[in-house]
Amino acid sequence: MNVPSDLLYSSDHEWIRLSGTTARIGITDYAQDALGDVVFVQAPTTGTTVSTGQSMSEVESTKSVSDIYAPVDGVVSAVNGALDSNPELLNTDPYGEGWICEIEMSSNSIAHLLDAAGYSALIGA
């Protein structure tokens, strides 16, 4: 499993790339592999306030429908419109073009997130 060292991770298998107070969110390689072929992504709506642990999105695959949980508190500031026509980007490029949304964080509380080593231990990689 690919677990980039420059990202943070939630125990719900989302990755977080911080840029100041903006957090770009996606699902991990482990999550996309477990889901199988992604066929639809319901992205959150820009302007929606989210809380850590709250369901903010859904990913539908050939195997199941899975909730995507907000890994931080804040307001959704951008969504990846490319997923509307290319949901498979979550499978082919989960850490790049397959991002789901960006959240403008309302607090700097990231202590609950895992680094790459912690996430690798969680998934047994």
Phi and psi in degrees as GROMACS dihedral restraints (atoms count N, CA, C in turn):
[ dihedral_restraints ]
;  ai    aj    ak    al  type     phi  dphi    fc
    3     4     5     6     1   -85.5    20    10
    4     5     6     7     1   121.0    20    10
    6     7     8     9     1  -131.4    20    10
    7     8     9    10     1    86.6    20    10
    9    10    11    12     1   -57.8    20    10
   10    11    12    13     1   138.4    20    10
   12    13    14    15     1   -77.7    20    10
   13    14    15    16     1   -12.8    20    10
   15    16    17    18     1   -91.4    20    10
   16    17    18    19     1     6.5    20    10
   18    19    20    21     1  -114.2    20    10
   19    20    21    22     1   164.5    20    10
   21    22    23    24     1  -108.2    20    10
   22    23    24    25     1   161.7    20    10
   24    25    26    27     1  -137.8    20    10
   25    26    27    28     1   149.0    20    10
   27    28    29    30     1   -99.9    20    10
   28    29    30    31     1   160.5    20    10
   30    31    32    33     1   -71.5    20    10
   31    32    33    34     1    -9.0    20    10
   33    34    35    36     1   -92.6    20    10
   34    35    36    37     1     8.6    20    10
   36    37    38    39     1    75.4    20    10
   37    38    39    40     1    31.8    20    10
   39    40    41    42     1  -101.2    20    10
   40    41    42    43     1   147.9    20    10
   42    43    44    45     1  -105.6    20    10
   43    44    45    46     1   155.5    20    10
   45    46    47    48     1  -134.1    20    10
   46    47    48    49     1   124.4    20    10
   48    49    50    51     1  -111.4    20    10
   49    50    51    52     1   114.6    20    10
   51    52    53    54     1   -88.7    20    10
   52    53    54    55     1   138.6    20    10
   54    55    56    57     1  -139.9    20    10
   55    56    57    58     1    93.8    20    10
   57    58    59    60     1    66.7    20    10
   58    59    60    61     1  -122.6    20    10
   60    61    62    63     1   -99.9    20    10
   61    62    63    64     1    10.5    20    10
   63    64    65    66     1  -101.9    20    10
   64    65    66    67     1   131.3    20    10
   66    67    68    69     1  -115.2    20    10
   67    68    69    70     1   117.5    20    10
   69    70    71    72     1   -87.1    20    10
   70    71    72    73     1   134.2    20    10
   72    73    74    75     1  -120.8    20    10
   73    74    75    76     1   141.9    20    10
   75    76    77    78     1  -154.4    20    10
   76    77    78    79     1  -177.2    20    10
   78    79    80    81     1  -101.7    20    10
   79    80    81    82     1   151.6    20    10
   81    82    83    84     1   -76.4    20    10
   82    83    84    85     1   165.1    20    10
   84    85    86    87     1   -57.6    20    10
   85    86    87    88     1   -40.6    20    10
   87    88    89    90     1   -59.3    20    10
   88    89    90    91     1   -45.8    20    10
   90    91    92    93     1   -65.1    20    10
   91    92    93    94     1   -45.4    20    10
   93    94    95    96     1   -66.5    20    10
   94    95    96    97     1   -33.6    20    10
   96    97    98    99     1   -66.8    20    10
   97    98    99   100     1   -41.5    20    10
   99   100   101   102     1   -66.9    20    10
  100   101   102   103     1   -34.9    20    10
  102   103   104   105     1   -70.5    20    10
  103   104   105   106     1   -36.4    20    10
  105   106   107   108     1    87.3    20    10
  106   107   108   109     1  -159.4    20    10
  108   109   110   111     1   -66.9    20    10
  109   110   111   112     1   117.4    20    10
  111   112   113   114     1   -78.9    20    10
  112   113   114   115     1   129.9    20    10
  114   115   116   117     1  -116.3    20    10
  115   116   117   118     1   -13.9    20    10
  117   118   119   120     1  -160.2    20    10
  118   119   120   121     1   139.6    20    10
  120   121   122   123     1  -126.4    20    10
  121   122   123   124     1   122.2    20    10
  123   124   125   126     1   -97.3    20    10
  124   125   126   127     1    99.7    20    10
  126   127   128   129     1   -76.9    20    10
  127   128   129   130     1   155.0    20    10
  129   130   131   132     1   -68.7    20    10
  130   131   132   133     1   165.0    20    10
  132   133   134   135     1   -88.4    20    10
  133   134   135   136     1   133.7    20    10
  135   136   137   138     1   -56.8    20    10
  136   137   138   139     1   135.1    20    10
  138   139   140   141     1    95.9    20    10
  139   140   141   142     1    -8.7    20    10
  141   142   143   144     1   -73.4    20    10
  142   143   144   145     1   132.3    20    10
  144   145   146   147     1   -84.7    20    10
  145   146   147   148     1   130.7    20    10
  147   148   149   150     1  -124.7    20    10
  148   149   150   151     1   153.0    20    10
  150   151   152   153     1  -119.2    20    10
  151   152   153   154     1   148.8    20    10
  153   154   155   156     1   -51.3    20    10
  154   155   156   157     1   129.0    20    10
  156   157   158   159     1    88.4    20    10
  157   158   159   160     1    -8.0    20    10
  159   160   161   162     1   -81.9    20    10
  160   161   162   163     1   136.9    20    10
  162   163   164   165     1   -64.0    20    10
  163   164   165   166     1   128.6    20    10
  165   166   167   168     1  -126.1    20    10
  166   167   168   169     1    -9.7    20    10
  168   169   170   171     1  -160.9    20    10
  169   170   171   172     1   165.0    20    10
  171   172   173   174     1  -134.1    20    10
  172   173   174   175     1   145.7    20    10
  174   175   176   177     1  -123.0    20    10
  175   176   177   178     1   125.6    20    10
  177   178   179   180     1  -106.5    20    10
  178   179   180   181     1   130.8    20    10
  180   181   182   183     1  -124.2    20    10
  181   182   183   184     1   179.7    20    10
  183   184   185   186     1   -67.9    20    10
  184   185   186   187     1   -15.8    20    10
  186   187   188   189     1   -98.6    20    10
  187   188   189   190     1   -37.5    20    10
  189   190   191   192     1  -167.5    20    10
  190   191   192   193     1   179.1    20    10
  192   193   194   195     1  -114.8    20    10
  193   194   195   196     1   129.7    20    10
  195   196   197   198     1  -126.4    20    10
  196   197   198   199     1   138.9    20    10
  198   199   200   201     1   -75.7    20    10
  199   200   201   202     1   147.5    20    10
  201   202   203   204     1  -111.3    20    10
  202   203   204   205     1   127.8    20    10
  204   205   206   207     1  -104.0    20    10
  205   206   207   208     1   142.7    20    10
  207   208   209   210     1   -65.8    20    10
  208   209   210   211     1   123.8    20    10
  210   211   212   213     1   -85.7    20    10
  211   212   213   214     1   -10.3    20    10
  213   214   215   216     1  -143.2    20    10
  214   215   216   217     1   163.6    20    10
  216   217   218   219     1   -85.5    20    10
  217   218   219   220     1   143.3    20    10
  219   220   221   222     1   159.3    20    10
  220   221   222   223     1  -159.1    20    10
  222   223   224   225     1  -121.5    20    10
  223   224   225   226     1   132.3    20    10
  225   226   227   228     1   -65.4    20    10
  226   227   228   229     1   119.1    20    10
  228   229   230   231     1  -105.6    20    10
  229   230   231   232     1   -16.5    20    10
  231   232   233   234     1  -159.6    20    10
  232   233   234   235     1   150.9    20    10
  234   235   236   237     1  -128.7    20    10
  235   236   237   238     1   154.5    20    10
  237   238   239   240     1   -87.2    20    10
  238   239   240   241     1    96.1    20    10
  240   241   242   243     1   -64.0    20    10
  241   242   243   244     1   -20.9    20    10
  243   244   245   246     1   -63.1    20    10
  244   245   246   247     1   -24.2    20    10
  246   247   248   249     1   -70.3    20    10
  247   248   249   250     1   -19.8    20    10
  249   250   251   252     1   -59.2    20    10
  250   251   252   253     1   -44.3    20    10
  252   253   254   255     1  -102.2    20    10
  253   254   255   256     1   -14.4    20    10
  255   256   257   258     1  -134.5    20    10
  256   257   258   259     1    63.3    20    10
  258   259   260   261     1   -62.3    20    10
  259   260   261   262     1   -21.8    20    10
  261   262   263   264     1   -67.0    20    10
  262   263   264   265     1    -8.2    20    10
  264   265   266   267     1   -59.1    20    10
  265   266   267   268     1   -26.8    20    10
  267   268   269   270     1   -64.5    20    10
  268   269   270   271     1   -30.9    20    10
  270   271   272   273     1   -83.6    20    10
  271   272   273   274     1   -44.0    20    10
  273   274   275   276     1   -83.3    20    10
  274   275   276   277     1   -26.5    20    10
  276   277   278   279     1  -149.7    20    10
  277   278   279   280     1    62.9    20    10
  279   280   281   282     1   -62.2    20    10
  280   281   282   283     1   -27.3    20    10
  282   283   284   285     1   -99.6    20    10
  283   284   285   286     1     1.3    20    10
  285   286   287   288     1  -122.6    20    10
  286   287   288   289     1  -104.3    20    10
  288   289   290   291     1   -68.0    20    10
  289   290   291   292     1   -10.5    20    10
  291   292   293   294     1   -92.0    20    10
  292   293   294   295     1    19.2    20    10
  294   295   296   297     1   -64.8    20    10
  295   296   297   298     1   154.7    20    10
  297   298   299   300     1  -100.6    20    10
  298   299   300   301     1   -50.9    20    10
  300   301   302   303     1  -157.0    20    10
  301   302   303   304     1   171.2    20    10
  303   304   305   306     1  -120.0    20    10
  304   305   306   307     1   140.5    20    10
  306   307   308   309     1  -120.9    20    10
  307   308   309   310     1   127.0    20    10
  309   310   311   312     1   -83.0    20    10
  310   311   312   313     1   109.4    20    10
  312   313   314   315     1   -69.3    20    10
  313   314   315   316     1   139.2    20    10
  315   316   317   318     1   -93.2    20    10
  316   317   318   319     1   -10.9    20    10
  318   319   320   321     1  -146.9    20    10
  319   320   321   322     1   163.7    20    10
  321   322   323   324     1   -96.7    20    10
  322   323   324   325     1    25.1    20    10
  324   325   326   327     1   -78.1    20    10
  325   326   327   328     1    96.9    20    10
  327   328   329   330     1  -123.5    20    10
  328   329   330   331     1     9.1    20    10
  330   331   332   333     1   -60.5    20    10
  331   332   333   334     1   -25.5    20    10
  333   334   335   336     1   -78.6    20    10
  334   335   336   337     1   -11.1    20    10
  336   337   338   339     1   -81.8    20    10
  337   338   339   340     1   155.9    20    10
  339   340   341   342     1  -101.0    20    10
  340   341   342   343     1   147.0    20    10
  342   343   344   345     1   -83.8    20    10
  343   344   345   346     1   179.8    20    10
  345   346   347   348     1   -59.6    20    10
  346   347   348   349     1   -40.8    20    10
  348   349   350   351     1   -64.9    20    10
  349   350   351   352     1   -43.1    20    10
  351   352   353   354     1   -64.6    20    10
  352   353   354   355     1   -40.6    20    10
  354   355   356   357     1   -69.4    20    10
  355   356   357   358     1   -40.4    20    10
  357   358   359   360     1   -59.6    20    10
  358   359   360   361     1   -39.7    20    10
  360   361   362   363     1   -65.8    20    10
  361   362   363   364     1   -39.6    20    10
  363   364   365   366     1   -59.9    20    10
  364   365   366   367     1   -42.5    20    10
  366   367   368   369     1   -92.7    20    10
  367   368   369   370     1    -1.1    20    10
  369   370   371   372     1    72.8    20    10
  370   371   372   373     1    29.4    20    10
